[in-house]
Amino acid sequence: MFSSKAIRVAAFAAASLFSASAMAQAGKPTEIKIGITTFLSGPASVFGVPAKAAADMYIEQINAAGGIKGAKIVPVYIDEGVGGDKFLSEYRRVVQEQGVKIMLASISSGNCNIVAPVAEDLKVLNVMWDCGTEKVLEEKRYRYVVRTQANATAEMVATVMYLLRTRPNFKTIAVVNQDYAYGRDSWELFRNTLLALKPDTKIVAELFPKFGATDFSTEVSRLQALRPEVILSTSWGGDLDTFVRQAAQRGLTRNSLFVLPLAESSLERLGTIVPDGAIVGARGDHYFLHPELKDDPKLKNFAQKFKAKTGAYPIYSVHHMIQAIDAVVANYDKAIAGAKGQWPTTEQLADSMHGLKFRGLTRSVVIREDGQGLEDQLLGVAKKTAAYPFPVIDKMVIYPGGLVTAPVGKKSPDWVKTLTPAIMKDASIKAFPAVK
């Protein structure tokens, strides 16, 4: 028989365990509202709408499997296409009136620059899921703001390295970029990197048409007259599509090598308009025909489901959205473990994001102590094949995120000026055979 003392001890222990469990459950919500900003209107919607479709699919999948520790994810969407003032007003309203504690914002670099200090002031965890500007995390250190993918530095350094690998002896280059934060910043980074690695390059034109432009006849005419060997455009979405179409119609794509670091998202929409040999970037290593992971169940199954639902293959905005959601889910696991099983506060969630390692659909990402994600970069050249009605990416090379991202505490425009040709021979760079 048990002694009365033993019974009392056991009863106390059971009561304590129940109390601890009840306290944990008391802080746990039945649902987690996540605000998501994306372009649902305007030219950039060709980029933003697929991302929303991906979020809806993936969240439904997560919820069907039990959500986040039993809490259902409820997305709350904001259209980035409404413009800066209204966008910021909607952002504040969602956080302050709807009780959203986690925001995935944004696509536009301009919007990221706007919301970052606001998120810090509101003490809401803001995951920058796509924007490219390096300045937002280099000019100020945030607690509540992180980025789950690369910035423009990694994208541009990798692009320059691939260009010099593909066409080492070119002499002249021109740029046609959208006139806003990312367009200006990415060109500064590309130019400084290029001149550090190939100082004899001559820049013959720097053209910045308005964001959302529909007519590039002036730019095309100028480039036809200048005949640069290389034409760079870091434009994206509808702007890039329109520029390439109009350039092809005038024969410009036959006379110059087009370097398009964000064109993976345009290949299916543009089809055969994209010339063979054009350099194409994936803004990460995001590609449904990833040279290492195309048969990986997570990537393959999602790509098939996405194609069945939307009629198109997942583009890099889709990957970035999934990557951000996967980061949030992984971070809850990390934060709960750090809180010894208790439901984490927003502060704990924000802190645990720094140092988080997670995987989206392709290679893993690590978020540094400054909030910047280290994401590998995939580049290749467009190639028409019988397998698809649009060009695939051929002669792929993957550049490690840590190699092509400015170190913590360094400003990217200054750091890229210190690069030497030795970086192009780094053993961590991985090249893949040509597509058959």
Legacy VTK file of the C-alpha trace (Angstrom):
# vtk DataFile Version 3.0
C-alpha trace
ASCII
DATASET POLYDATA
POINTS 436 float
0.000 0.000 0.000
1.108 3.610 -0.593
1.815 5.769 2.436
-0.301 8.843 3.018
2.807 10.994 2.501
3.493 9.418 -0.879
-0.078 9.971 -1.920
0.112 13.652 -0.940
3.386 14.097 -2.873
1.926 12.427 -5.968
-1.225 14.505 -5.770
0.832 17.705 -5.467
2.989 16.746 -8.442
-0.075 15.955 -10.550
-1.694 19.235 -9.588
1.481 21.128 -10.455
1.709 19.415 -13.832
-1.922 20.194 -14.563
-1.415 23.802 -13.524
1.624 24.184 -15.796
-0.253 22.591 -18.688
-3.254 24.834 -18.103
-1.040 27.908 -18.048
0.560 26.875 -21.336
-2.806 26.257 -22.918
-4.130 29.562 -21.597
-1.560 31.489 -23.632
-2.112 29.460 -26.766
-4.544 30.924 -29.332
-6.970 28.873 -31.365
-5.867 30.728 -34.468
-2.889 32.761 -35.636
-3.655 35.702 -37.895
-0.855 36.402 -40.342
-0.990 39.570 -42.415
0.333 39.119 -45.953
1.072 41.968 -48.329
1.353 41.262 -52.035
0.461 42.885 -55.346
-3.100 41.909 -56.184
-3.533 44.685 -58.765
-1.377 46.566 -61.259
1.490 45.311 -63.468
3.216 43.640 -60.529
0.194 41.402 -59.936
1.724 38.864 -62.373
4.176 38.351 -59.577
1.957 38.929 -56.558
-1.151 36.910 -57.470
0.747 33.607 -57.857
2.304 34.277 -54.448
-1.159 34.637 -52.907
-2.295 31.420 -54.584
0.726 29.676 -53.108
0.034 31.071 -49.645
-3.587 29.903 -49.767
-2.543 26.415 -50.880
0.250 26.062 -48.348
-1.720 27.429 -45.404
-4.595 25.082 -46.232
-2.089 22.207 -46.244
-0.613 23.251 -42.886
-4.038 23.696 -41.305
-5.151 20.271 -42.534
-2.154 18.805 -40.712
-3.067 20.560 -37.442
-1.866 24.116 -38.028
0.896 25.463 -35.813
0.788 23.325 -32.672
-2.964 23.060 -33.082
-3.529 26.746 -33.872
-5.096 27.454 -37.269
-3.370 29.977 -39.552
-5.705 32.701 -40.813
-4.253 34.880 -43.591
-5.210 38.550 -43.870
-4.227 40.055 -47.228
-3.262 43.607 -48.141
-2.919 44.732 -51.748
0.414 46.470 -52.347
-0.931 47.840 -55.594
-3.002 50.524 -53.833
-0.048 52.892 -53.376
2.202 53.942 -50.495
-0.102 55.973 -48.227
-3.108 53.659 -48.453
-0.860 50.624 -48.156
0.673 51.895 -44.922
-2.751 52.799 -43.573
-3.978 49.258 -44.286
-0.868 47.820 -42.667
-1.519 49.770 -39.461
-5.208 48.883 -39.488
-4.574 45.154 -39.798
-2.123 45.208 -36.902
-3.957 47.583 -34.589
-7.576 46.656 -35.275
-7.398 42.985 -36.248
-4.783 41.943 -33.738
-2.299 40.565 -36.254
1.021 39.753 -34.557
2.950 38.541 -37.617
3.203 40.335 -40.963
4.722 39.043 -44.189
5.625 42.285 -45.944
6.474 43.070 -48.675
7.288 42.586 -52.366
8.233 46.169 -53.150
11.535 47.428 -51.760
9.955 50.835 -51.331
7.228 49.323 -49.176
9.764 47.401 -47.096
11.591 50.627 -46.364
8.279 52.164 -45.289
6.976 49.374 -43.067
10.198 48.344 -41.307
10.292 51.252 -38.808
6.503 51.078 -38.418
6.681 47.371 -37.544
9.379 48.102 -34.984
7.213 50.847 -33.461
4.128 48.601 -33.384
6.171 45.656 -32.028
4.811 43.314 -34.667
7.044 40.612 -36.171
7.572 41.634 -39.811
9.004 39.017 -42.146
10.191 40.613 -45.375
9.279 37.814 -47.725
10.461 39.174 -51.045
11.790 42.761 -51.194
15.390 43.097 -52.373
16.810 46.378 -51.093
19.892 45.757 -48.979
19.610 49.142 -47.295
16.653 48.325 -45.052
18.705 46.006 -42.800
22.116 47.601 -43.316
21.231 51.132 -42.289
19.394 50.191 -39.094
19.291 47.185 -36.768
15.778 45.898 -35.976
14.418 43.485 -33.399
11.074 42.790 -35.064
12.092 42.896 -38.751
13.835 40.031 -40.581
14.167 38.849 -44.173
13.763 35.201 -45.167
15.574 35.507 -48.489
18.542 37.265 -50.022
18.931 40.938 -50.731
19.999 42.693 -53.911
23.673 42.336 -53.044
23.660 38.554 -53.259
21.579 38.679 -56.428
23.800 41.213 -58.189
27.170 39.801 -57.109
26.129 36.345 -58.307
24.846 37.801 -61.591
28.101 39.633 -62.285
30.059 36.473 -61.521
27.903 34.433 -63.897
28.172 37.094 -66.626
31.963 37.072 -66.386
31.949 33.276 -66.404
29.797 33.258 -69.570
31.086 36.296 -71.468
34.441 37.305 -69.920
35.639 39.526 -72.757
32.743 41.931 -73.329
33.597 45.638 -73.301
30.313 47.637 -73.186
27.150 47.454 -71.088
23.904 49.413 -70.663
21.195 49.182 -68.004
17.405 49.596 -68.183
15.944 49.489 -64.657
12.735 50.552 -62.963
13.021 53.969 -61.372
12.502 53.109 -57.697
14.491 51.782 -54.731
15.343 48.314 -56.015
16.048 49.468 -59.559
18.503 52.124 -58.382
20.055 50.064 -55.575
20.529 46.923 -57.658
22.257 48.883 -60.421
24.619 50.537 -57.933
25.545 47.124 -56.569
25.906 45.544 -60.016
28.007 48.459 -61.326
30.333 48.527 -58.309
30.782 44.747 -58.421
31.415 44.728 -62.172
33.975 47.521 -62.009
35.746 45.778 -59.125
36.015 42.516 -61.063
36.365 43.960 -64.596
37.463 47.593 -64.322
37.877 48.098 -68.074
34.112 47.794 -68.692
32.525 50.804 -70.389
29.013 51.792 -69.269
27.341 53.369 -72.294
23.846 54.097 -70.918
21.964 54.185 -67.605
18.223 54.289 -68.302
15.534 54.393 -65.596
12.005 54.351 -67.011
9.127 54.962 -64.630
7.932 52.055 -62.501
4.921 50.546 -64.296
5.909 51.966 -67.700
4.103 50.535 -70.725
6.173 52.084 -73.512
9.928 51.455 -73.813
10.338 52.764 -77.353
12.657 55.580 -76.222
14.923 53.174 -74.339
14.940 50.628 -77.168
15.801 53.282 -79.773
18.650 54.575 -77.619
20.070 51.083 -77.165
19.785 50.297 -80.870
21.904 53.341 -81.593
24.502 52.545 -78.897
24.686 48.781 -79.638
26.060 47.684 -76.243
27.365 44.133 -76.077
25.434 43.537 -72.843
22.085 44.929 -71.661
21.200 44.506 -67.989
17.702 44.816 -66.592
16.828 43.990 -62.997
13.207 44.927 -63.704
10.554 42.377 -62.779
6.916 41.489 -63.259
4.908 43.257 -65.934
7.609 45.886 -66.481
10.207 43.287 -67.447
7.754 41.396 -69.651
6.851 44.544 -71.561
10.459 45.645 -72.009
11.626 42.270 -73.349
8.635 41.999 -75.716
9.232 45.450 -77.167
12.991 44.877 -77.370
12.419 41.600 -79.251
9.966 43.220 -81.650
12.646 45.743 -82.617
15.405 43.117 -82.934
17.360 44.323 -79.934
17.541 40.862 -78.354
19.464 39.599 -81.415
22.180 42.221 -81.154
22.975 42.307 -77.423
23.309 39.770 -74.628
20.409 40.299 -72.251
21.190 39.827 -68.550
17.954 39.415 -66.590
18.559 38.524 -62.912
14.820 38.348 -62.133
13.604 36.710 -65.329
12.863 33.241 -63.956
9.392 34.571 -63.125
8.890 35.717 -66.733
10.020 32.668 -68.708
6.646 30.950 -68.844
4.756 34.178 -69.566
7.142 35.352 -72.304
7.691 31.941 -73.870
9.951 31.891 -76.904
10.317 35.686 -76.863
13.216 35.209 -74.433
16.271 34.605 -76.646
18.459 31.547 -76.236
21.568 32.447 -74.276
20.003 35.275 -72.262
21.272 35.139 -68.679
18.444 34.388 -66.271
18.451 34.612 -62.477
16.068 33.024 -60.004
16.380 35.421 -57.048
17.592 32.576 -54.899
17.940 28.972 -55.993
14.221 28.803 -56.764
13.398 26.743 -59.792
10.929 23.929 -60.383
13.692 22.152 -62.343
16.262 22.697 -59.601
19.419 20.751 -60.586
19.670 19.084 -57.152
16.082 18.980 -55.928
13.755 18.660 -58.943
12.866 15.120 -57.777
12.732 15.997 -54.073
9.203 15.132 -52.829
8.571 18.487 -51.154
9.473 20.542 -54.231
8.091 18.116 -56.815
4.746 17.554 -55.101
4.129 21.238 -54.493
5.111 22.173 -58.064
2.681 19.580 -59.446
-0.172 20.731 -57.185
0.496 24.385 -57.981
0.535 23.690 -61.726
-2.723 21.745 -61.445
-4.429 24.559 -59.560
-3.098 27.631 -61.376
-2.063 26.329 -64.788
1.497 27.587 -64.301
4.695 26.398 -62.678
5.769 28.074 -59.423
7.950 31.148 -59.936
10.355 32.675 -57.439
7.685 34.820 -55.761
5.866 31.576 -54.986
9.052 30.120 -53.525
9.669 33.222 -51.441
6.137 33.101 -50.044
6.463 29.424 -49.105
9.893 30.151 -47.650
8.485 32.861 -45.383
5.638 30.641 -44.180
8.031 27.756 -43.535
10.223 30.128 -41.549
7.283 31.196 -39.381
6.297 27.582 -38.703
9.888 26.548 -37.915
10.302 29.575 -35.685
7.309 28.632 -33.556
8.988 25.280 -32.899
12.230 27.040 -31.972
10.562 29.713 -29.825
8.390 27.197 -27.941
11.447 25.076 -27.215
13.268 28.184 -25.989
10.308 29.044 -23.749
10.361 25.510 -22.265
7.066 24.523 -23.803
5.183 27.747 -23.086
3.439 29.603 -25.889
5.863 32.312 -27.030
5.279 36.047 -26.884
5.769 38.236 -29.939
9.057 39.368 -28.423
10.238 35.785 -28.055
9.176 34.997 -31.618
11.053 38.031 -32.910
14.217 37.149 -31.007
14.184 33.497 -32.058
13.981 34.426 -35.753
17.593 35.597 -35.528
19.762 32.531 -36.033
16.900 30.426 -37.427
17.783 27.764 -39.996
14.930 26.411 -42.093
14.102 25.029 -45.500
11.488 26.189 -47.973
11.067 24.302 -51.243
14.732 24.344 -52.255
17.984 24.788 -50.303
18.022 25.781 -46.622
18.239 29.400 -45.474
19.877 30.835 -42.345
18.803 34.155 -40.836
21.788 36.050 -39.442
21.942 38.056 -36.255
21.205 41.219 -38.248
17.976 39.702 -39.590
19.302 39.084 -43.105
18.661 35.708 -44.711
21.543 33.897 -46.398
20.048 32.410 -49.540
21.949 30.663 -52.337
21.678 32.111 -55.845
20.964 30.144 -59.041
21.733 31.538 -62.490
21.853 30.080 -65.965
21.027 30.801 -69.588
17.717 30.487 -71.403
17.406 27.472 -73.665
14.488 26.300 -75.784
13.718 22.580 -75.526
11.028 20.210 -76.791
9.912 19.440 -73.227
8.336 22.842 -72.473
6.685 25.593 -74.547
8.975 28.156 -72.931
12.751 28.306 -72.346
14.269 26.406 -69.448
17.336 27.498 -67.515
20.462 25.770 -68.785
24.110 25.645 -67.636
23.048 26.401 -64.082
25.437 27.589 -61.408
24.606 27.991 -57.709
26.480 30.583 -55.657
26.361 30.154 -51.838
24.560 32.937 -49.995
27.393 33.459 -47.536
29.846 34.036 -50.385
27.862 36.736 -52.178
26.312 38.631 -49.226
28.037 41.515 -47.454
29.219 40.517 -43.942
27.354 41.748 -40.880
28.194 45.376 -40.214
29.366 46.088 -43.772
27.551 48.369 -46.223
27.004 46.517 -49.477
27.963 49.327 -51.921
31.317 49.638 -50.150
31.875 45.912 -49.629
31.421 44.963 -53.288
34.149 47.452 -54.234
36.624 45.318 -52.279
35.886 42.132 -54.244
38.647 40.605 -56.366
38.546 38.095 -59.241
39.566 35.391 -56.772
35.927 35.199 -55.599
34.952 33.669 -58.937
37.205 30.673 -58.233
35.752 29.885 -54.807
35.387 26.128 -54.315
31.870 26.484 -52.852
30.453 27.542 -56.229
28.682 24.611 -57.864
28.186 24.296 -61.633
25.837 21.781 -63.246
25.883 20.047 -66.640
23.956 21.427 -69.593
20.325 20.392 -70.020
19.924 17.550 -72.542
LINES 1 437
436 0 1 2 3 4 5 6 7 8 9 10 11 12 13 14 15 16 17 18 19 20 21 22 23 24 25 26 27 28 29 30 31 32 33 34 35 36 37 38 39 40 41 42 43 44 45 46 47 48 49 50 51 52 53 54 55 56 57 58 59 60 61 62 63 64 65 66 67 68 69 70 71 72 73 74 75 76 77 78 79 80 81 82 83 84 85 86 87 88 89 90 91 92 93 94 95 96 97 98 99 100 101 102 103 104 105 106 107 108 109 110 111 112 113 114 115 116 117 118 119 120 121 122 123 124 125 126 127 128 129 130 131 132 133 134 135 136 137 138 139 140 141 142 143 144 145 146 147 148 149 150 151 152 153 154 155 156 157 158 159 160 161 162 163 164 165 166 167 168 169 170 171 172 173 174 175 176 177 178 179 180 181 182 183 184 185 186 187 188 189 190 191 192 193 194 195 196 197 198 199 200 201 202 203 204 205 206 207 208 209 210 211 212 213 214 215 216 217 218 219 220 221 222 223 224 225 226 227 228 229 230 231 232 233 234 235 236 237 238 239 240 241 242 243 244 245 246 247 248 249 250 251 252 253 254 255 256 257 258 259 260 261 262 263 264 265 266 267 268 269 270 271 272 273 274 275 276 277 278 279 280 281 282 283 284 285 286 287 288 289 290 291 292 293 294 295 296 297 298 299 300 301 302 303 304 305 306 307 308 309 310 311 312 313 314 315 316 317 318 319 320 321 322 323 324 325 326 327 328 329 330 331 332 333 334 335 336 337 338 339 340 341 342 343 344 345 346 347 348 349 350 351 352 353 354 355 356 357 358 359 360 361 362 363 364 365 366 367 368 369 370 371 372 373 374 375 376 377 378 379 380 381 382 383 384 385 386 387 388 389 390 391 392 393 394 395 396 397 398 399 400 401 402 403 404 405 406 407 408 409 410 411 412 413 414 415 416 417 418 419 420 421 422 423 424 425 426 427 428 429 430 431 432 433 434 435
